[in-house]
Amino acid sequence: MSPYTVFMDIDGTLVGHSQYPSKRVVDTIAKYRAEGHRFFIASGRPLFSAEFMADRIGPNLDIICSNGTVSRIDGKVEAKHLSTNALEGIWRVANKYQLTVHFFTLDNVLNFTPVVKEISEDGKHRIAGEDPNKRVAIKTLEQLRSQSGRIINAIAIESDLEKVSRARTEMNTLTGVHASSSNVDNIEITAHGVNKAAAILRVCKEMNQPMSRTMAFGDGSNDLEMLKTVHYGIAMGNANDEVKAATKFHTTDLEHDGVAVALDKYLGRRDEI
């Protein structure tokens, strides 16, 4: 079988609350890597957190993270940045809806102080992984502007879902901004035209990997374009209704090793798929 390139979301796809992939998933990925298939993390998490999680899955895993803003292929890192104008627009919308926005660089997370709302454990993992020392406090718009050459993407997490919906819609009217969601309570913010799907198309072109030999796994709405772009876009059993309705291929949920089940189903076949 000609090798496939496989792209895998982290949260809700590879790991749950424990933050560890199951042994079956780790062993299955290792088996198909040994057969010549190539695997990528494809996450909304920042690079330092995605790298930490990738190491729990297997050595030297390639990475697409920050929702397509950053890629690490064979150790080489490339990143796109939010413009100063985009940051100013995000600031205005965040103030209007009283949202706490977390801005990511390659190395850390910038938080406006104080962070007024308690964030769930899942939210904390999505923001700064397991290292609270990665957080840096900033207090003014001027400080935010000064970081425009470093900030690559952002996320807001808010329990008021109506507020999230309105703010997401308004952010998508900003020049140079794309806003999506990996969960109903968040807004994932990147530069316009940047998402997991665009990153996959770019890296596959760079690697001369035909799109007919691609596969992806995801569960959230920010995975949807990715799942629709690859040849086998596979929704997890715990995916939201929007993702399930828009995808042809499905597997079992996270708790039942959905990634491993689908890899064995498709890559384990001896005939061509």
N, C-alpha and C positions, 0 to 999 in steps of 0.2 A: 504494500500500500504506500502511495506517495505520502510524505509527511503532511500533517495538519499543523496549523498554528492556532492555539487555543487561548482565549482571553477570558479571565475569570474575575468577577467582582469579589470583594472581600466580605463586607458585612451583610449577613443574611444569605450569603452564597457559600463561602468557605468557612466562615466562623460565626458563632453566635455569642451569647453572653460570656462564655468561658474564654473567648478570644483565642482558642486553640482549634485548629482543624482536627477532624477525627483521624485516627490511625489509618482507617480504610482509605480516606481521601488522600492522605499523604502518600501511602504506599501505591495507590493506583496512579497518581500523577507521576511518581518516580518510575513506575513500570513503563508508561508510555513515553516518557522522556528518554528512557534507555533505548526505546525502539526508534527514536529519531524525531518524534513530534516535539514541537516547541511550545512552551507555555509562558504566558504573560499574566501578571496581576493587572487588572484594569479597574481602578478604584477611584473614589472621590477623595480618599485620604491624602494628606500631604506626603511628600517624598520620604521624610524620615520615618513616618509611621508605616507607610507602605513597605519600605525596606525591612523594617522590623518584622512585619507580618510575613513578608515573602520568605524570610529566613526560617520561619516556622514551617513552611511548606516544602522548601527544597533549596539547595545551594544555587547561587548565581541565576536566580529566576529573573527574567526580564520584567520591566515594569512600565505601565502607563498609569499615571495617578493625577491627582488634582483634577479629576474629570476630563482628562485629555490634555491638560495644560503642560504636563511634564512627562517625559519619557526617559527611561534608562535602558539602553540596549547595549549589551556586551560591555557594560560599565560606563558608557558614554551618556551623559545627562544633557538633555535639551529642554528648554522651557520658554513659554510665552508669558507676557506680563500684562496686567491691567494698566491702562493708561491713566494719567493724572485726571483727565476729564471723567473717565469712568469711575475712579475712586471718589471724586467729588459728588457725582450723581448718586452713587451707592450711599454715601454719607447723608445726603439730603433725604433719600427715601427712608433710610434707617431711622433718622431723627423724627420724620413725620409719623412713622408707625411705632416708634419707641422700641426698635429692635436692637439687640446686641449682635453685632457682626464680628466674626473672627476672620482676620485676614492672614493668609498664609504666604510665607516665603519658602525658599528651599530648605531653610534651617530651623524656622520657628513659627510661632503663631503670635500675631499682634492683636491684643484685646484692648478696646477702650475700657477705661476704669470708671466706676466699678462695674463688674459683671453682675447685673442686678437680679438675674433670675437663676434659680437652681437648675442645673443641667443634669439630665439622666446619665447613668453610667454609659449607656450606648452613645449618647451625644458626646461625652468626654472622650471616648475612644475615637470617634469620628473626627474630633477636633485636634487632639494632641496625642493620640495614642496613649501610652502608659507612662509618659514622662512629663510631669507638670512643670519641670524646669524649662521646657520648650516655650513656655508662655512669656511674652514680653508686654508690659503695660504701656499704652500710649493714651494721651489725654486730650489732644487737640487735633483739629483738621489739618493744621500746619504740619504736625508730626506725621500724619497720614500721607500728606502730599510728599513729604521728604523721602518716603519709602516707595514711591511709585516705580522706581527702577528695580525693586526687589519683589513687590507683591505680585503673586501669580494668580491667585483665586481667593474666594471667600465663602463663608457659610454663615447663615443665621438660623438659629433653632428657637422656636417659639411655640408655646402650647395653645395659643389662640389661633385656631386653624383658619378662621375667616380673615384675620389680620395677615397671616402668611399668604393666603391666596391673593389678597389685594396688593400686598407689597411685591409679590413675585410678578404679577401682571404689570405693575408700574415699573419695576426694574427692567423688564423686557422692552420698555419704551426708551430706555436710555441708550445713547449712542455708544457703541463699543462694548455693550454688555449682553451676556446671555444668562438667563436665570432658569434653572430647572429644580427638580426635587428628587432626592433619593428616598424620602419618607414624607408623609403628609405634614409633618411638623417642621420641615426645614426648607431653606432656599439655598441652592448651590449656585454660586456665581462665578462665571468665567468671562474671558474676553469673547466678543461676538464671533461666532463661527467656530468656537473651540468646544469640543465635546469628545466623548470616548470614541464615537464612530469616526469622526474626522481624524483622530490620532491613529486609529486602526488602519484606515485607508492609507495614511502617510507611511506608517512603519511597514506595512505590507508591500508598498511600492518600493521602499528603500531596500527591503530584503528580497525583492523579486518573488514574493509569495503570492500565488494566485488566490483571488478571493474565493474561488471554488473549493479551496482547501483550508477554509477557516471555520472556527467554531467559537461560540461565546456562551457564558453563563451569567445570569443576573436575576435580580428580584425586584429592583426599584425602578421608578419612572426615569431616573437619569441613566438607566441601562437600556432603555427602549430603542434608541437610535442604533446603539451598538448591536443589539440583538437582531435588528432589521437589516443591518449592513452585512453581517457575516453570512456564510452559507448555511450553517446550522446555528441559529439563535435559539438557545434553550432556556426557557423560563423555569425557575425553581418552583417546587410545589408550594412554597410559602410566598411566592411572588404576589404582588398586588393584582387586583382584578384588571386594571388597565394593561399591565404587562402580559398577563395570561391571555387576554382577549386578542392582543395584537401579535402573538407569536404562534407559530405552527408547531413548534417542538416543545415538549414539557418533560420534566423529570420529577423525581420524588423531592420532598422538602429537605431542608438543611439537616434536620434531626435524623433523617434516613439516608444520609450520604448521597444526596442527589447528584453531585458532580461525579462521584465515582460510578454511580449507576449508569449515567449517560455515557461516560467515557467507555465503559465496558460494552455498552450497547452499540455504540457507533465505531469507536476505534478498535474495539476487540474483534470486530468481524474480519474474517480472512478474505472476504470478497470485497471488491471496490464499493465505496459508498458515495 
